[in-house]
Amino acid sequence: MTHPEHLERWRLILGGDANDGTGVSLQGEMQDLDRVLTALYDAERKGGLGSSSPNVSRWLGDIRTYFPSSVVQVMQRDALERLNLTQMLLEPEMLASAEPDIHLVATLLSLSRVIPEKTKDTARQVVQKVVDDLMKKLAHPMQQAVAGSLNRAALNKRPRHHEINWHRTILKNLKHYQPDYRTIVPETRLGWGRKRSALKDVVLCLDQSGSMAASVIYSGIFGAVLASIPAVNTRMIVFDTAVADLTEDLEDPVDLLFGVQLGGGTDIHRALLYCQQLITRPTDTVLVLITDLFEGGDRRKMLQLANALAQAGVQLVVLLALSDDGKPAYDHQNAAALAAMGVPVFACTPDLFPELMASALQKQDLNQWAATQGIVTERGAG
């Protein structure tokens, strides 16, 4: 025998039409749940939320009441896509009722030029909350990975006691083992010291096209973290058909994100030309180009310049996406051409980005690193 609760759940899924087969009438909270689901997913057939602001505001409050935040975020995204409810983001009362997440921030940034003044403070608060949450999650792993890699890069033979790398010191002095005392004489001590000046230069170059929205947000967070590490000189460049240098905004990730203008065309060649002018120490520079590689500018010159940068010693890596999503859509021909030059080309999730940067700063083989992480890299054209 089917449990009544199971029938009610099937009734919610099937939508209550005459042919749903359950014969169940919903009551109380189940009826309210059915109403908010119908407003979104049966909108075309039954009128949905309409264009009335009170209806939208009430619906936002209802879904937060009846569903966990993870489900609320999915329903908000569906509402924006299915019903074009941009008014959710243009009225401060309704925006304050929304559940902040990275997708909502991406939509806000894409609308940043048309958000009315009365809503801008609320929009900034939403973005600030998401940025704060991401900083708590991502800052420490990034600092640990990058600082650790740079400390090891600055290995020296006259470390202070607290800087001694005991594992490498023991290996170095095995020849001085004293059997009678069962100990090693540490004639040579190895450790990692710290330098005041920047050890490495990092240039993050971000495609502002609408499809790269989540990547831009994560990159802004990581750029701010990198800028807080004294041993790294970090630059933040964003581009569409023009190039903007947002390095001065790295101290405030929210200002940085609102400085991004999502959408528009793509001129990767122009962006690389600008980055080339910034690079003064090629062999100590990591250039992370985050783009789907759909070049709207001069493809031939873009590939030539990328090859020139790599040949000059720049550690160039192309990230097709820096996001939680699955496989990105990208220009496979350009990706294969870059891979044939030896440039690593792949997508990366935010949790792996700190280790990626640590490996890049140590000039490791990033294709090999990606393989150990189970990341599929682009293959060069044969």
Sequence and secondary structure as in RCSB ss.txt:
>XXXX:A:sequence
MTHPEHLERWRLILGGDANDGTGVSLQGEMQDLDRVLTALYDAERKGGLGSSSPNVSRWLGDIRTYFPSSVVQVM
QRDALERLNLTQMLLEPEMLASAEPDIHLVATLLSLSRVIPEKTKDTARQVVQKVVDDLMKKLAHPMQQAVAGSL
NRAALNKRPRHHEINWHRTILKNLKHYQPDYRTIVPETRLGWGRKRSALKDVVLCLDQSGSMAASVIYSGIFGAV
LASIPAVNTRMIVFDTAVADLTEDLEDPVDLLFGVQLGGGTDIHRALLYCQQLITRPTDTVLVLITDLFEGGDRR
KMLQLANALAQAGVQLVVLLALSDDGKPAYDHQNAAALAAMGVPVFACTPDLFPELMASALQKQDLNQWAATQGI
VTERGAG
>XXXX:A:secstr
   HHHHHHHHHHH S TTSS      HHHHHHHHHHHHHHTHHHH TTTT HHHHHHHHHHHHHHS HHHHHHH
HHHHHHHH  GGGGTSHHHHHHS   HHHHHHHHHTTTT  HHHHHHHHHHHHHHHHHHHHHHHHHHHHHHHHHH
HHHTEESS  GGGB HHHHHHHTGGGEETTTTEE  SS  EE   SS SEEEEEEEE SGGGHHHHHHHHHHHHH
HHT TTEEEEEEEESSSEEE GGGTT HHHHHHT    S   HHHHHHHHHHH S GGGEEEEEE      S HH
HHHHHHHHHHHTT EEEEEEEESSSSS    HHHHHHHHHTT  EEEE TTTHHHHHHHHHTT  HHHHHHHTT 
       
